Amino acid sequence: MKVAIITHSSTFEARAHAIGEFFQRRGDEVTWYFSDFDHRTKKTVERSAPDHVYVHLAPFTRNLSIRRMRSIGRFAKDVERQLDERMRTDPFDVLWFLLPANSLAPAADRLHTRYGVPIVFDIIDLWPESLPVKGLAHTLPARLWGRLRDAHLGSACLITTECDRYRSVIGLPADHTRTLYWYKDRPHGDPGTLGLDPGAAWRTVGSDTAAPIPVAYLGAVNNIIDIALITQLLTAMNAIRPVHLNIVGTGESLERFVEQARDAVSRVTYHGAVYDDVRKSAILGSCAYGLNIMKPTVKVGLSMKSIDYLYCGLPLLNAIGGDSTEFVEREGIGVQIDPSDIEGTARRAVAIATDPTAADRMHRAARACYEAHFTQECFDAALEGAVTQFVIPALQGEAPLPQTEFSQSTPAQSTPSEGADA
């Protein structure tokens, strides 16, 4: 069959490619519709690749801006026009849309109505539900923005979500929604296992009382992470035992984050944005914990940074609800942060980091969690089940197969986006 996979965001392209490559391994023909805009550098890029169509997305500089929403809305219309032209001449059998952008949902619905083509929505972020300003998601403009997505979800034969939490937040239909956790690939040599090495730096914390506790922050430093809570926790930990914070990433709030971190801990090392897996794994694998903290308004159940951490056997200092909390509590992969008792959380985190047996157990549990839920094999198995149950019957004009839960129960690379998408 012929499959089109559509996303406006360069940060979602890795997941779009993973889905497309799954179909290609099945023998299907895949075309990717991407934008020509790099969301990290905020620049238009010229590129070409086989089986790819690049649609112009007008540049913008601020993540939370009317200009961004207008730009993405225009992109959705232009993609719809190009897909409409293709459906008239050499039609696709399946259209797979990554959401956001919410404005892609009505375009998908119209194409489904016009041509009867099966639609799949892959929901990666929730906007406006994750707006970082409390109460803003309940304003009339925000509700209309959310309705762009919600009013058209019924056109999909299958809805996949990046985490279980999304199902309850926006009331997705249980009968055709499946969780498709993202994965982190294991390259040759698997550098992620550096975190379990007998010589890993985090092991010295239990035997050398002068050694600081190494803590990592990975990812975008933007308006959805809770810098206040991070610095509050690190300050409390540092009062018990010196803390060394390693920052890997960049973003619009980086300067403020580094400044506040230097007031909170004994040492801060900024490594920049690191994309080489071996170097990144060496940094993360040396640490005792990875910070997994976003503002409570952000409706995320699982972050890509947490999968990077688990791949390296790095336990979480976690304040993200839903899936992440469940993994921490059920599989012992970190310390759940209690905002009402930061001192108690800090004492527990320090006690585990300085106990060689407890620390080793938690690091091994973190890597085991990755192996059980966040590998490409897990991703492909969940996709195969969902496609077999929903997409193939829809293509054949049949009812879905009998109910079977194909999600990666109790999880390619995406992160919560850097701002709001129309």
C-alpha positions in Angstrom: 0.0 0.0 0.0 1.0 3.6 -0.4 1.4 5.6 2.8 1.9 9.4 3.4 3.3 10.6 6.7 2.9 14.2 7.5 4.5 16.5 10.1 5.3 20.2 10.2 7.9 19.9 12.9 11.6 19.0 12.4 11.6 17.7 16.0 9.0 15.1 15.1 10.8 13.9 11.9 12.7 11.1 13.7 9.4 9.6 14.8 7.9 10.1 11.3 10.9 8.3 9.8 10.6 5.4 12.2 6.9 4.9 11.3 7.7 5.1 7.6 10.6 2.7 7.8 8.3 0.2 9.6 6.0 0.4 6.6 8.9 0.1 4.2 10.0 -3.1 5.9 6.5 -4.4 5.2 7.0 -3.7 1.5 4.8 -0.6 1.5 5.6 2.6 -0.4 6.1 5.6 1.8 6.2 9.4 1.1 7.1 11.9 3.9 5.6 15.4 3.8 7.9 17.7 5.9 8.4 21.4 6.3 11.5 23.3 5.2 11.9 24.9 8.6 14.3 23.9 11.3 12.6 24.4 14.7 15.8 24.4 16.6 17.7 27.0 14.7 14.5 28.9 13.6 15.7 29.0 10.0 14.5 27.9 6.6 16.6 25.0 5.2 17.0 23.8 1.7 17.1 20.0 1.5 16.0 17.1 -0.7 15.7 13.4 -0.1 14.1 10.5 -2.0 10.4 10.0 -1.2 10.3 13.3 0.7 8.2 16.4 -0.2 9.2 19.6 1.6 6.5 22.2 2.0 7.3 25.8 2.9 6.7 26.9 6.5 7.0 30.6 7.0 9.8 31.4 9.5 9.1 32.5 13.1 11.4 33.3 16.0 9.2 33.0 19.1 7.7 29.7 20.1 4.7 31.2 21.8 3.5 33.7 19.2 0.6 34.5 16.8 3.1 34.5 14.0 4.0 30.9 14.7 0.3 29.8 14.8 -0.4 31.6 11.5 2.6 30.0 9.9 1.7 26.5 10.9 -2.0 27.1 9.9 -0.8 28.1 6.4 1.4 25.0 6.3 -1.6 22.8 7.0 -3.5 24.3 4.1 -0.6 24.0 1.7 -0.1 20.3 2.7 -3.8 19.6 2.2 -3.6 21.2 -1.2 -0.6 19.0 -2.2 -2.2 15.9 -0.8 -5.4 16.7 -2.6 -3.6 16.9 -5.9 -1.8 13.6 -5.3 -5.0 11.8 -4.3 -6.6 12.8 -7.7 -3.8 11.3 -9.7 -1.9 8.6 -7.7 -3.8 8.2 -4.5 -2.4 7.2 -1.1 -4.0 4.3 0.7 -3.3 5.7 4.2 -2.6 9.2 5.5 -0.7 9.3 8.8 -0.7 12.7 10.5 1.5 13.6 13.5 -0.3 16.1 15.8 0.4 18.8 16.6 -0.2 20.8 14.5 -3.8 20.8 15.5 -4.7 22.5 12.2 -3.7 19.3 10.4 -6.7 17.5 11.9 -9.4 19.4 9.9 -7.3 19.0 6.8 -7.1 15.3 7.4 -10.8 15.1 8.0 -11.6 16.8 4.7 -9.3 14.5 2.8 -11.0 11.5 4.4 -14.4 12.8 3.6 -13.4 13.6 0.0 -11.6 10.4 -0.9 -12.5 7.9 1.8 -8.9 7.4 2.6 -8.1 5.9 6.1 -6.6 8.5 8.5 -4.3 7.9 11.4 -3.6 10.6 14.0 -0.4 10.2 16.0 -0.7 12.6 19.0 2.8 13.6 20.3 2.1 16.8 22.3 -1.1 18.4 23.7 -1.7 22.0 22.9 -3.3 24.1 24.3 -3.5 21.8 27.4 0.2 22.2 28.0 0.4 26.0 27.9 2.9 27.0 30.6 0.6 29.8 32.0 -2.0 28.5 34.5 -5.5 29.1 33.3 -4.6 30.1 29.8 -5.7 26.7 28.4 -9.3 27.5 29.5 -9.7 30.8 27.6 -11.9 31.0 24.6 -9.1 31.2 22.0 -7.3 28.2 23.6 -10.6 26.2 23.6 -11.1 26.9 19.9 -7.5 25.9 19.3 -8.0 22.6 21.0 -11.3 22.1 19.1 -9.3 22.2 15.9 -8.0 18.8 16.9 -10.8 17.3 19.0 -13.7 18.0 16.5 -12.0 15.8 13.9 -10.6 12.9 15.8 -13.6 10.8 14.8 -12.3 10.7 11.2 -9.4 8.5 12.2 -9.5 4.7 12.0 -6.7 4.7 14.6 -5.3 7.2 17.1 -1.8 6.5 18.5 -0.4 8.5 21.4 3.1 9.1 22.7 2.0 8.1 26.3 -1.0 6.7 28.1 -1.7 10.0 29.9 -3.0 11.7 26.8 -6.0 9.3 26.7 -7.5 10.7 29.9 -6.5 14.3 29.4 -8.5 14.8 26.2 -10.9 11.8 26.5 -9.7 9.8 23.6 -11.9 6.9 22.4 -10.6 3.7 24.0 -11.9 1.5 21.3 -9.4 2.7 18.7 -6.6 4.5 20.6 -3.3 2.8 21.2 -0.2 4.0 23.0 2.9 4.0 20.8 5.9 4.8 23.1 8.8 6.3 21.4 12.1 4.4 21.4 15.8 5.1 21.5 17.9 3.1 19.0 20.8 1.0 20.2 23.7 1.8 17.9 26.6 -0.6 17.4 28.4 -1.0 20.7 25.5 0.3 22.7 27.2 3.2 24.5 24.2 3.5 26.8 25.6 0.6 28.9 28.4 3.0 30.0 26.2 3.9 32.9 26.5 0.4 34.3 30.2 0.2 34.0 32.0 -0.7 37.2 34.1 2.5 36.8 31.1 4.9 36.3 31.6 8.1 38.2 28.3 7.9 40.2 29.7 4.8 42.0 32.3 6.9 43.8 29.7 8.8 45.7 29.1 5.9 48.0 32.7 5.3 48.8 34.2 8.8 48.7 32.4 11.2 51.0 34.2 14.1 49.3 32.7 13.2 45.9 29.8 15.4 44.8 26.6 13.8 43.6 26.6 14.2 39.8 23.1 15.1 38.4 22.2 15.6 34.7 19.8 17.8 32.9 19.3 16.8 29.3 17.2 18.6 26.6 15.7 21.9 25.7 15.9 24.6 28.3 12.6 26.4 27.6 9.4 27.7 29.0 7.9 24.3 29.9 10.6 23.1 32.3 10.1 24.0 36.0 13.4 25.9 36.8 12.1 27.0 40.2 11.4 23.4 41.3 14.7 22.1 39.9 16.7 24.7 41.7 14.7 24.2 44.9 15.4 20.5 44.9 19.1 20.9 44.0 19.5 23.4 46.7 18.0 21.0 49.3 20.2 18.1 48.0 23.3 20.4 48.0 22.7 21.2 51.7 23.1 17.6 52.5 25.9 16.6 50.0 27.6 18.7 47.3 25.9 18.4 43.9 27.6 18.7 40.5 25.0 19.6 37.8 25.8 18.6 34.2 23.7 20.4 31.6 23.4 19.0 28.1 21.2 21.0 25.8 20.3 24.6 24.9 17.3 26.8 24.7 15.8 30.2 25.2 15.9 29.9 29.1 19.5 28.6 29.3 21.1 31.7 30.7 18.5 31.9 33.5 18.8 28.2 34.2 22.6 28.2 34.5 22.6 31.4 36.7 20.1 29.9 39.1 21.8 26.5 39.1 25.1 28.1 40.1 23.4 29.6 43.1 21.9 26.2 44.0 24.8 23.7 43.7 28.5 23.4 44.3 29.4 23.0 40.6 27.8 23.4 37.2 29.2 22.1 33.9 27.6 23.2 30.7 28.3 20.7 27.9 26.3 22.4 25.2 24.0 20.6 22.8 25.5 17.1 22.4 24.2 15.0 19.5 26.9 12.3 19.4 25.5 9.3 21.3 28.8 8.0 22.7 29.7 11.4 24.2 26.2 12.0 25.5 26.0 8.5 27.0 29.4 9.1 28.7 28.1 12.2 30.3 24.7 10.8 31.4 26.2 7.4 32.4 28.5 9.2 34.9 25.6 10.7 36.8 23.6 9.5 39.7 20.3 11.0 38.5 18.6 12.7 35.5 16.3 15.6 36.1 12.8 14.9 34.6 10.9 18.0 35.7 8.4 20.1 33.8 5.8 22.7 35.0 2.7 21.0 36.4 0.6 22.7 33.6 2.4 20.7 31.0 0.3 17.6 30.1 3.1 15.1 29.4 3.3 11.5 30.5 6.7 10.7 29.2 9.5 12.8 27.8 12.2 11.8 25.3 14.8 12.9 27.8 13.6 10.3 30.2 14.1 7.6 27.6 17.6 8.9 27.0 18.2 8.7 30.8 16.8 5.1 31.0 18.9 4.0 28.0 22.0 5.0 30.0 20.8 3.3 33.2 20.2 6.7 34.7 17.5 6.9 37.4 15.1 9.8 37.3 14.4 12.6 39.7 10.8 12.8 38.4 8.1 15.4 38.7 6.2 14.4 35.5 2.8 12.6 36.1 1.1 9.8 34.3 3.3 7.2 32.7 6.6 8.5 34.2 5.2 8.4 37.7 3.9 4.9 37.2 7.2 3.7 35.9 9.1 5.2 38.9 6.7 3.7 41.4 6.2 0.3 39.8 9.7 -0.4 38.4 11.9 1.5 40.9 13.6 3.6 38.3 14.1 6.8 40.3 12.8 9.1 43.0 9.4 10.8 42.7 9.5 14.4 43.7 7.0 15.6 46.3 6.7 19.4 45.8 5.1 19.7 49.2 8.1 18.0 50.9 11.2 19.0 48.9 13.5 18.4 52.0 12.2 14.8 52.3 12.6 14.2 48.6 16.2 15.5 48.8 17.1 13.3 51.8 15.8 10.2 50.0 17.6 11.0 46.8 20.9 11.6 48.6 20.5 8.5 50.7 20.0 6.3 47.7 22.9 7.9 45.7 25.3 7.4 48.6 24.2 3.7 49.2 26.2 1.6 46.8 23.7 -1.3 46.8 20.6 0.9 46.5 22.2 3.0 43.8 23.3 0.0 41.8 19.9 -1.6 42.0 18.2 1.6 40.8 20.6 2.1 37.9 20.0 -1.5 36.7 16.3 -1.1 37.1 16.5 2.0 34.9 18.3 0.2 32.1 15.9 -2.8 32.4 12.9 -0.4 32.0 14.4 0.8 28.8 14.9 -2.8 27.5 11.3 -3.7 28.4 9.5 -0.7 26.9 11.6 1.6 24.8 13.5 -0.4 22.2 12.8 -0.4 18.4 11.5 -4.0 18.9 8.8 -2.7 21.3 7.9 0.1 19.0 7.6 -2.1 15.9 5.5 -4.7 17.8 3.1 -2.1 18.9 2.8 -0.6 15.4 2.3 -4.1 13.9 -0.5 -4.8 16.2 -2.3 -1.5 15.7 -1.9 -1.6 11.9 -3.2 -5.1 11.8 -6.2 -4.4 14.0 -7.3 -1.1 12.6 -5.5 0.2 9.5 -5.7 -2.9 7.3 -9.5 -3.5 8.0 -10.2 0.2 7.3 -8.3 -0.1 4.0 -10.5 -3.1 3.2 -13.7 -1.5 4.3 -14.1 -3.9 7.2 -14.7 -3.5 10.9 -11.6 -3.5 13.2 -10.5 -6.9 14.5 -11.7 -8.0 17.9 -10.4 -5.9 20.8 -6.8 -6.6 21.7 -4.5 -4.2 23.6 -1.5 -3.7 21.4 0.1 -0.7 23.3 3.5 -1.1 24.8 2.0 -1.5 28.3 3.1 -0.4 31.6 6.3 3.4 25.2 10.8 7.3 17.4 12.4 10.4 18.6 10.3 13.1 19.9 10.3 15.5 22.7 7.7 17.8 24.1 7.7 20.6 21.5 9.5 23.9 22.2 6.3 25.9 22.0 2.7 25.9 20.9 1.7 24.6 17.6 -1.4 25.7 15.8 
